[in-house]
Amino acid sequence: MRRAKVKREGNRQLSYQIKKDSGWLIREEQKIYDARGEGVLARKRKRFRLIDVFAGAGGMTLGFSKMFGHAFDSVWANDFNADCVSTYRRNFGDHCVSGDIVDILN
């Protein structure tokens, strides 16, 4: 990948410089993207499970997946808002329990 740096004064071009990036990071990201598309990462990586407490619509599960680059399996979730629980269930499955966490744990 090349990056051009141009100095201008008015309509005149004073200098032109091309810098070549190492490209290492881009190539590594491409490898990860390709491997994910082929399902290689799903086979090689450990699957992590999590519990979504105060789950809302599932933002923590999605955030973890995006941050670490692979899907997390939510095995249990809870929220006291019925609309959030309904949305969570549509997106992730029926393992979200509606109600106050204190009452559920007692």
N, CA, C and O atoms as a GROMACS GRO file, in nm:
protein
  424
    1MET      N    1   0.084  -0.116   0.000
    1MET     CA    2   0.000   0.000   0.000
    1MET      C    3   0.089   0.123   0.000
    1MET      O    4   0.189   0.129   0.072
    2ARG      N    5   0.054   0.218  -0.078
    2ARG     CA    6   0.134   0.340  -0.086
    2ARG      C    7   0.049   0.459  -0.044
    2ARG      O    8  -0.072   0.465  -0.068
    3ARG      N    9   0.115   0.551   0.018
    3ARG     CA   10   0.050   0.673   0.062
    3ARG      C   11   0.122   0.790  -0.003
    3ARG      O   12   0.244   0.800   0.001
    4ALA      N   13   0.046   0.877  -0.062
    4ALA     CA   14   0.106   0.993  -0.128
    4ALA      C   15   0.095   1.115  -0.038
    4ALA      O   16  -0.008   1.138   0.026
    5LYS      N   17   0.201   1.192  -0.034
    5LYS     CA   18   0.201   1.316   0.043
    5LYS      C   19   0.237   1.427  -0.054
    5LYS      O   20   0.345   1.427  -0.113
    6VAL      N   21   0.148   1.521  -0.069
    6VAL     CA   22   0.168   1.628  -0.167
    6VAL      C   23   0.168   1.762  -0.094
    6VAL      O   24   0.079   1.791  -0.015
    7LYS      N   25   0.271   1.842  -0.121
    7LYS     CA   26   0.275   1.979  -0.069
    7LYS      C   27   0.231   2.071  -0.181
    7LYS      O   28   0.280   2.061  -0.294
    8ARG      N   29   0.141   2.160  -0.152
    8ARG     CA   30   0.093   2.253  -0.254
    8ARG      C   31   0.102   2.396  -0.202
    8ARG      O   32   0.090   2.423  -0.083
    9GLU      N   33   0.123   2.483  -0.294
    9GLU     CA   34   0.119   2.626  -0.265
    9GLU      C   35   0.032   2.688  -0.373
    9GLU      O   36   0.074   2.703  -0.488
   10GLY      N   37  -0.090   2.723  -0.334
   10GLY     CA   38  -0.183   2.771  -0.435
   10GLY      C   39  -0.216   2.658  -0.530
   10GLY      O   40  -0.258   2.550  -0.486
   11ASN      N   41  -0.198   2.681  -0.660
   11ASN     CA   42  -0.225   2.578  -0.761
   11ASN      C   43  -0.099   2.502  -0.798
   11ASN      O   44  -0.106   2.409  -0.879
   12ARG      N   45   0.017   2.538  -0.741
   12ARG     CA   46   0.143   2.472  -0.777
   12ARG      C   47   0.173   2.358  -0.682
   12ARG      O   48   0.155   2.370  -0.560
   13GLN      N   49   0.220   2.248  -0.738
   13GLN     CA   50   0.264   2.134  -0.658
   13GLN      C   51   0.412   2.152  -0.631
   13GLN      O   52   0.492   2.158  -0.724
   14LEU      N   53   0.450   2.161  -0.502
   14LEU     CA   54   0.589   2.184  -0.466
   14LEU      C   55   0.668   2.054  -0.455
   14LEU      O   56   0.782   2.048  -0.500
   15SER      N   57   0.610   1.952  -0.397
   15SER     CA   58   0.681   1.825  -0.386
   15SER      C   59   0.581   1.710  -0.377
   15SER      O   60   0.465   1.729  -0.342
   16TYR      N   61   0.630   1.593  -0.410
   16TYR     CA   62   0.547   1.474  -0.409
   16TYR      C   63   0.630   1.362  -0.348
   16TYR      O   64   0.740   1.332  -0.396
   17GLN      N   65   0.579   1.300  -0.246
   17GLN     CA   66   0.655   1.196  -0.177
   17GLN      C   67   0.564   1.075  -0.157
   17GLN      O   68   0.450   1.089  -0.115
   18ILE      N   69   0.616   0.956  -0.187
   18ILE     CA   70   0.540   0.833  -0.166
   18ILE      C   71   0.606   0.755  -0.054
   18ILE      O   72   0.726   0.729  -0.056
   19LYS      N   73   0.524   0.718   0.043
   19LYS     CA   74   0.574   0.635   0.152
   19LYS      C   75   0.508   0.498   0.140
   19LYS      O   76   0.387   0.488   0.120
   20LYS      N   77   0.587   0.396   0.151
   20LYS     CA   78   0.533   0.262   0.146
   20LYS      C   79   0.516   0.210   0.288
   20LYS      O   80   0.611   0.206   0.366
   21ASP      N   81   0.392   0.172   0.321
   21ASP     CA   82   0.365   0.114   0.453
   21ASP      C   83   0.419  -0.027   0.458
   21ASP      O   84   0.437  -0.092   0.356
   22SER      N   85   0.444  -0.073   0.578
   22SER     CA   86   0.492  -0.210   0.592
   22SER      C   87   0.385  -0.309   0.549
   22SER      O   88   0.416  -0.417   0.499
   23GLY      N   89   0.259  -0.271   0.568
   23GLY     CA   90   0.149  -0.356   0.526
   23GLY      C   91   0.128  -0.477   0.614
   23GLY      O   92   0.036  -0.555   0.590
   24TRP      N   93   0.212  -0.496   0.717
   24TRP     CA   94   0.201  -0.614   0.801
   24TRP      C   95   0.064  -0.623   0.866
   24TRP      O   96  -0.001  -0.728   0.862
   25LEU      N   97   0.020  -0.515   0.926
   25LEU     CA   98  -0.107  -0.516   0.997
   25LEU      C   99  -0.222  -0.545   0.901
   25LEU      O  100  -0.313  -0.621   0.933
   26ILE      N  101  -0.217  -0.484   0.784
   26ILE     CA  102  -0.323  -0.505   0.687
   26ILE      C  103  -0.325  -0.650   0.642
   26ILE      O  104  -0.432  -0.710   0.632
   27ARG      N  105  -0.210  -0.708   0.615
   27ARG     CA  106  -0.204  -0.848   0.573
   27ARG      C  107  -0.255  -0.940   0.683
   27ARG      O  108  -0.326  -1.037   0.655
   28GLU      N  109  -0.219  -0.911   0.808
   28GLU     CA  110  -0.265  -0.994   0.919
   28GLU      C  111  -0.417  -0.984   0.935
   28GLU      O  112  -0.484  -1.085   0.957
   29GLU      N  113  -0.471  -0.863   0.924
   29GLU     CA  114  -0.615  -0.847   0.934
   29GLU      C  115  -0.685  -0.922   0.821
   29GLU      O  116  -0.791  -0.981   0.842
   30GLN      N  117  -0.627  -0.919   0.702
   30GLN     CA  118  -0.685  -0.990   0.589
   30GLN      C  119  -0.684  -1.141   0.613
   30GLN      O  120  -0.780  -1.210   0.579
   31LYS      N  121  -0.576  -1.192   0.672
   31LYS     CA  122  -0.569  -1.336   0.703
   31LYS      C  123  -0.680  -1.375   0.801
   31LYS      O  124  -0.746  -1.477   0.784
   32ILE      N  125  -0.699  -1.292   0.903
   32ILE     CA  126  -0.803  -1.320   1.002
   32ILE      C  127  -0.940  -1.316   0.936
   32ILE      O  128  -1.023  -1.404   0.960
   33TYR      N  129  -0.963  -1.215   0.852
   33TYR     CA  130  -1.091  -1.202   0.783
   33TYR      C  131  -1.116  -1.324   0.694
   33TYR      O  132  -1.226  -1.380   0.695
   34ASP      N  133  -1.015  -1.366   0.618
   34ASP     CA  134  -1.029  -1.482   0.530
   34ASP      C  135  -1.055  -1.609   0.610
   34ASP      O  136  -1.141  -1.690   0.574
   35ALA      N  137  -0.981  -1.627   0.720
   35ALA     CA  138  -0.998  -1.746   0.802
   35ALA      C  139  -1.137  -1.750   0.864
   35ALA      O  140  -1.199  -1.856   0.873
   36ARG      N  141  -1.186  -1.635   0.907
   36ARG     CA  142  -1.319  -1.628   0.966
   36ARG      C  143  -1.424  -1.666   0.862
   36ARG      O  144  -1.519  -1.738   0.892
   37GLY      N  145  -1.406  -1.616   0.739
   37GLY     CA  146  -1.499  -1.646   0.631
   37GLY      C  147  -1.500  -1.793   0.595
   37GLY      O  148  -1.603  -1.845   0.552
   38GLU      N  149  -1.389  -1.860   0.610
   38GLU     CA  150  -1.380  -2.003   0.577
   38GLU      C  151  -1.419  -2.091   0.695
   38GLU      O  152  -1.423  -2.214   0.682
   39GLY      N  153  -1.447  -2.032   0.809
   39GLY     CA  154  -1.484  -2.109   0.927
   39GLY      C  155  -1.366  -2.166   1.001
   39GLY      O  156  -1.383  -2.246   1.093
   40VAL      N  157  -1.245  -2.127   0.964
   40VAL     CA  158  -1.125  -2.182   1.028
   40VAL      C  159  -1.117  -2.139   1.174
   40VAL      O  160  -1.083  -2.220   1.261
   41LEU      N  161  -1.149  -2.014   1.202
   41LEU     CA  162  -1.138  -1.966   1.340
   41LEU      C  163  -1.237  -2.038   1.431
   41LEU      O  164  -1.207  -2.065   1.547
   42ALA      N  165  -1.353  -2.068   1.380
   42ALA     CA  166  -1.453  -2.136   1.462
   42ALA      C  167  -1.404  -2.275   1.501
   42ALA      O  168  -1.437  -2.323   1.610
   43ARG      N  169  -1.328  -2.339   1.416
   43ARG     CA  170  -1.279  -2.473   1.447
   43ARG      C  171  -1.157  -2.470   1.538
   43ARG      O  172  -1.140  -2.558   1.621
   44LYS      N  173  -1.072  -2.369   1.523
   44LYS     CA  174  -0.945  -2.367   1.596
   44LYS      C  175  -0.955  -2.301   1.733
   44LYS      O  176  -0.882  -2.339   1.825
   45ARG      N  177  -1.041  -2.205   1.749
   45ARG     CA  178  -1.047  -2.130   1.874
   45ARG      C  179  -1.137  -2.197   1.975
   45ARG      O  180  -1.233  -2.266   1.941
   46LYS      N  181  -1.103  -2.175   2.100
   46LYS     CA  182  -1.191  -2.219   2.207
   46LYS      C  183  -1.319  -2.137   2.200
   46LYS      O  184  -1.317  -2.020   2.161
   47ARG      N  185  -1.428  -2.199   2.236
   47ARG     CA  186  -1.554  -2.126   2.244
   47ARG      C  187  -1.567  -2.075   2.388
   47ARG      O  188  -1.551  -2.151   2.483
   48PHE      N  189  -1.595  -1.949   2.402
   48PHE     CA  190  -1.612  -1.890   2.533
   48PHE      C  191  -1.760  -1.871   2.560
   48PHE      O  192  -1.834  -1.825   2.474
   49ARG      N  193  -1.800  -1.906   2.679
   49ARG     CA  194  -1.939  -1.888   2.720
   49ARG      C  195  -1.945  -1.775   2.821
   49ARG      O  196  -1.852  -1.753   2.898
   50LEU      N  197  -2.057  -1.704   2.820
   50LEU     CA  198  -2.073  -1.596   2.916
   50LEU      C  199  -2.215  -1.590   2.966
   50LEU      O  200  -2.307  -1.648   2.907
   51ILE      N  201  -2.231  -1.517   3.075
   51ILE     CA  202  -2.362  -1.491   3.133
   51ILE      C  203  -2.388  -1.343   3.116
   51ILE      O  204  -2.306  -1.260   3.156
   52ASP      N  205  -2.502  -1.310   3.059
   52ASP     CA  206  -2.541  -1.171   3.036
   52ASP      C  207  -2.634  -1.125   3.148
   52ASP      O  208  -2.753  -1.155   3.145
   53VAL      N  209  -2.580  -1.054   3.247
   53VAL     CA  210  -2.662  -1.000   3.355
   53VAL      C  211  -2.690  -0.854   3.322
   53VAL      O  212  -2.600  -0.784   3.276
   54PHE      N  213  -2.812  -0.808   3.346
   54PHE     CA  214  -2.856  -0.675   3.302
   54PHE      C  215  -2.837  -0.668   3.149
   54PHE      O  216  -2.778  -0.573   3.097
   55ALA      N  217  -2.888  -0.768   3.081
   55ALA     CA  218  -2.856  -0.794   2.940
   55ALA      C  219  -2.906  -0.689   2.842
   55ALA      O  220  -2.844  -0.667   2.738
   56GLY      N  221  -3.016  -0.626   2.873
   56GLY     CA  222  -3.073  -0.535   2.773
   56GLY      C  223  -3.104  -0.613   2.647
   56GLY      O  224  -3.165  -0.720   2.653
   57ALA      N  225  -3.063  -0.560   2.533
   57ALA     CA  226  -3.087  -0.628   2.405
   57ALA      C  227  -2.969  -0.716   2.364
   57ALA      O  228  -2.971  -0.774   2.255
   58GLY      N  229  -2.867  -0.728   2.449
   58GLY     CA  230  -2.753  -0.816   2.419
   58GLY      C  231  -2.627  -0.743   2.378
   58GLY      O  232  -2.541  -0.801   2.312
   59GLY      N  233  -2.615  -0.619   2.416
   59GLY     CA  234  -2.499  -0.538   2.379
   59GLY      C  235  -2.366  -0.592   2.429
   59GLY      O  236  -2.264  -0.579   2.360
   60MET      N  237  -2.365  -0.652   2.548
   60MET     CA  238  -2.238  -0.704   2.601
   60MET      C  239  -2.190  -0.823   2.517
   60MET      O  240  -2.071  -0.832   2.485
   61THR      N  241  -2.281  -0.911   2.481
   61THR     CA  242  -2.244  -1.026   2.398
   61THR      C  243  -2.190  -0.979   2.264
   61THR      O  244  -2.088  -1.029   2.217
   62LEU      N  245  -2.259  -0.885   2.201
   62LEU     CA  246  -2.213  -0.833   2.072
   62LEU      C  247  -2.080  -0.759   2.087
   62LEU      O  248  -1.993  -0.771   2.001
   63GLY      N  249  -2.066  -0.681   2.194
   63GLY     CA  250  -1.942  -0.607   2.217
   63GLY      C  251  -1.823  -0.699   2.237
   63GLY      O  252  -1.715  -0.674   2.182
   64PHE      N  253  -1.841  -0.804   2.316
   64PHE     CA  254  -1.733  -0.902   2.336
   64PHE      C  255  -1.696  -0.968   2.204
   64PHE      O  256  -1.578  -0.985   2.174
   65SER      N  257  -1.796  -1.005   2.126
   65SER     CA  258  -1.770  -1.071   1.998
   65SER      C  259  -1.690  -0.980   1.906
   65SER      O  260  -1.597  -1.024   1.840
   66LYS      N  261  -1.728  -0.852   1.902
   66LYS     CA  262  -1.656  -0.758   1.815
   66LYS      C  263  -1.515  -0.732   1.867
   66LYS      O  264  -1.420  -0.728   1.789
   67MET      N  265  -1.501  -0.715   1.998
   67MET     CA  266  -1.372  -0.683   2.057
   67MET      C  267  -1.270  -0.796   2.038
   67MET      O  268  -1.154  -0.771   2.005
   68PHE      N  269  -1.314  -0.920   2.060
   68PHE     CA  270  -1.221  -1.032   2.057
   68PHE      C  271  -1.222  -1.109   1.925
   68PHE      O  272  -1.144  -1.203   1.908
   69GLY      N  273  -1.308  -1.070   1.833
   69GLY     CA  274  -1.304  -1.126   1.698
   69GLY      C  275  -1.368  -1.262   1.678
   69GLY      O  276  -1.347  -1.324   1.574
   70HIS      N  277  -1.444  -1.309   1.774
   70HIS     CA  278  -1.518  -1.434   1.752
   70HIS      C  279  -1.642  -1.436   1.840
   70HIS      O  280  -1.652  -1.360   1.937
   71ALA      N  281  -1.733  -1.521   1.807
   71ALA     CA  282  -1.860  -1.525   1.878
   71ALA      C  283  -1.846  -1.581   2.018
   71ALA      O  284  -1.771  -1.676   2.042
   72PHE      N  285  -1.918  -1.522   2.109
   72PHE     CA  286  -1.930  -1.573   2.244
   72PHE      C  287  -2.067  -1.637   2.256
   72PHE      O  288  -2.165  -1.587   2.202
   73ASP      N  289  -2.073  -1.747   2.327
   73ASP     CA  290  -2.200  -1.815   2.349
   73ASP      C  291  -2.257  -1.770   2.483
   73ASP      O  292  -2.201  -1.799   2.588
   74SER      N  293  -2.368  -1.699   2.477
   74SER     CA  294  -2.436  -1.659   2.599
   74SER      C  295  -2.520  -1.777   2.646
   74SER      O  296  -2.608  -1.824   2.573
   75VAL      N  297  -2.494  -1.826   2.767
   75VAL     CA  298  -2.564  -1.945   2.816
   75VAL      C  299  -2.680  -1.911   2.910
   75VAL      O  300  -2.768  -1.993   2.932
   76TRP      N  301  -2.679  -1.790   2.962
   76TRP     CA  302  -2.788  -1.744   3.048
   76TRP      C  303  -2.788  -1.593   3.045
   76TRP      O  304  -2.682  -1.530   3.042
   77ALA      N  305  -2.906  -1.534   3.047
   77ALA     CA  306  -2.917  -1.389   3.045
   77ALA      C  307  -3.035  -1.346   3.131
   77ALA      O  308  -3.127  -1.423   3.156
   78ASN      N  309  -3.029  -1.221   3.176
   78ASN     CA  310  -3.134  -1.168   3.261
   78ASN      C  311  -3.151  -1.019   3.238
   78ASN      O  312  -3.053  -0.947   3.218
   79ASP      N  313  -3.276  -0.975   3.240
   79ASP     CA  314  -3.308  -0.833   3.243
   79ASP      C  315  -3.447  -0.819   3.304
   79ASP      O  316  -3.529  -0.910   3.292
   80PHE      N  317  -3.474  -0.706   3.368
   80PHE     CA  318  -3.605  -0.687   3.430
   80PHE      C  319  -3.705  -0.622   3.335
   80PHE      O  320  -3.824  -0.621   3.364
   81ASN      N  321  -3.658  -0.567   3.223
   81ASN     CA  322  -3.745  -0.501   3.126
   81ASN      C  323  -3.796  -0.604   3.025
   81ASN      O  324  -3.717  -0.666   2.953
   82ALA      N  325  -3.927  -0.622   3.019
   82ALA     CA  326  -3.988  -0.724   2.933
   82ALA      C  327  -3.958  -0.700   2.785
   82ALA      O  328  -3.939  -0.796   2.710
   83ASP      N  329  -3.954  -0.573   2.742
   83ASP     CA  330  -3.924  -0.544   2.601
   83ASP      C  331  -3.781  -0.582   2.566
   83ASP      O  332  -3.755  -0.635   2.458
   84CYS      N  333  -3.688  -0.556   2.658
   84CYS     CA  334  -3.548  -0.596   2.635
   84CYS      C  335  -3.535  -0.747   2.628
   84CYS      O  336  -3.463  -0.799   2.543
   85VAL      N  337  -3.604  -0.816   2.716
   85VAL     CA  338  -3.599  -0.963   2.717
   85VAL      C  339  -3.654  -1.018   2.585
   85VAL      O  340  -3.598  -1.112   2.529
   86SER      N  341  -3.762  -0.960   2.538
   86SER     CA  342  -3.821  -1.004   2.411
   86SER      C  343  -3.724  -0.984   2.294
   86SER      O  344  -3.709  -1.072   2.210
   87THR      N  345  -3.658  -0.868   2.291
   87THR     CA  346  -3.559  -0.840   2.185
   87THR      C  347  -3.441  -0.935   2.196
   87THR      O  348  -3.394  -0.989   2.096
   88TYR      N  349  -3.393  -0.955   2.318
   88TYR     CA  350  -3.280  -1.046   2.340
   88TYR      C  351  -3.313  -1.187   2.290
   88TYR      O  352  -3.233  -1.250   2.222
   89ARG      N  353  -3.432  -1.234   2.325
   89ARG     CA  354  -3.472  -1.369   2.284
   89ARG      C  355  -3.479  -1.383   2.133
   89ARG      O  356  -3.440  -1.486   2.078
   90ARG      N  357  -3.529  -1.280   2.065
   90ARG     CA  358  -3.534  -1.286   1.918
   90ARG      C  359  -3.394  -1.291   1.858
   90ARG      O  360  -3.373  -1.358   1.757
   91ASN      N  361  -3.299  -1.223   1.920
   91ASN     CA  362  -3.163  -1.216   1.866
   91ASN      C  363  -3.074  -1.334   1.906
   91ASN      O  364  -2.990  -1.377   1.828
   92PHE      N  365  -3.092  -1.385   2.028
   92PHE     CA  366  -2.997  -1.483   2.082
   92PHE      C  367  -3.058  -1.615   2.127
   92PHE      O  368  -2.983  -1.710   2.151
   93GLY      N  369  -3.187  -1.625   2.140
   93GLY     CA  370  -3.249  -1.749   2.186
   93GLY      C  371  -3.325  -1.730   2.316
   93GLY      O  372  -3.328  -1.620   2.372
   94ASP      N  373  -3.386  -1.837   2.363
   94ASP     CA  374  -3.479  -1.830   2.476
   94ASP      C  375  -3.415  -1.843   2.614
   94ASP      O  376  -3.486  -1.869   2.711
   95HIS      N  377  -3.287  -1.828   2.625
   95HIS     CA  378  -3.221  -1.846   2.755
   95HIS      C  379  -3.219  -1.719   2.841
   95HIS      O  380  -3.153  -1.716   2.944
   96CYS      N  381  -3.291  -1.615   2.799
   96CYS     CA  382  -3.298  -1.490   2.877
   96CYS      C  383  -3.417  -1.497   2.972
   96CYS      O  384  -3.530  -1.522   2.930
   97VAL      N  385  -3.391  -1.474   3.100
   97VAL     CA  386  -3.493  -1.482   3.204
   97VAL      C  387  -3.534  -1.340   3.242
   97VAL      O  388  -3.450  -1.254   3.266
   98SER      N  389  -3.665  -1.318   3.247
   98SER     CA  390  -3.717  -1.186   3.282
   98SER      C  391  -3.739  -1.179   3.433
   98SER      O  392  -3.792  -1.272   3.493
   99GLY      N  393  -3.698  -1.068   3.493
   99GLY     CA  394  -3.722  -1.049   3.636
   99GLY      C  395  -3.606  -0.982   3.706
   99GLY      O  396  -3.499  -0.962   3.648
  100ASP      N  397  -3.628  -0.949   3.832
  100ASP     CA  398  -3.527  -0.886   3.916
  100ASP      C  399  -3.422  -0.991   3.954
  100ASP      O  400  -3.456  -1.098   4.004
  101ILE      N  401  -3.297  -0.961   3.930
  101ILE     CA  402  -3.187  -1.056   3.955
  101ILE      C  403  -3.181  -1.099   4.102
  101ILE      O  404  -3.145  -1.213   4.131
  102VAL      N  405  -3.215  -1.009   4.193
  102VAL     CA  406  -3.213  -1.041   4.336
  102VAL      C  407  -3.317  -1.149   4.367
  102VAL      O  408  -3.288  -1.245   4.439
  103ASP      N  409  -3.437  -1.134   4.311
  103ASP     CA  410  -3.542  -1.234   4.332
  103ASP      C  411  -3.505  -1.368   4.269
  103ASP      O  412  -3.531  -1.474   4.327
  104ILE      N  413  -3.445  -1.364   4.152
  104ILE     CA  414  -3.407  -1.488   4.082
  104ILE      C  415  -3.301  -1.563   4.159
  104ILE      O  416  -3.307  -1.686   4.170
  105LEU      N  417  -3.202  -1.492   4.214
  105LEU     CA  418  -3.093  -1.557   4.285
  105LEU      C  419  -3.133  -1.608   4.423
  105LEU      O  420  -3.069  -1.698   4.477
  106ASN      N  421  -3.239  -1.551   4.479
  106ASN     CA  422  -3.286  -1.599   4.610
  106ASN      C  423  -3.369  -1.720   4.587
  106ASN      O  424  -3.420  -1.779   4.682
   0.00000   0.00000   0.00000
